[in-house]
Amino acid sequence: MNLQAQLKTAMDSQLNNYYFSFFMRKSIEAKAF
C-alpha cells in the first residue's frame, strides 16, 4: 500500500472514530433526559 492510501485510511478511521463517539455521546445524553 502506498503512502497516500495509508494516509487516507488513517484519516477515514479517525473520522469514523470521531463521528462514532459523537453519536454515542448524543444518544447517551438523549437517554439521560
WOPEPE-V843945 format. One line per field, one symbol per residue. phi: phi as a letter, one per 20 degrees, with the letter a starting at -180 (. if undefined). burial: # if it has 16 or more other C-alpha atoms within 10 Angstrom, else .. Layout:
phi->???
burial->???
This chain:
phi->.effffffffffffffffffffffffffffffd
burial->.................................
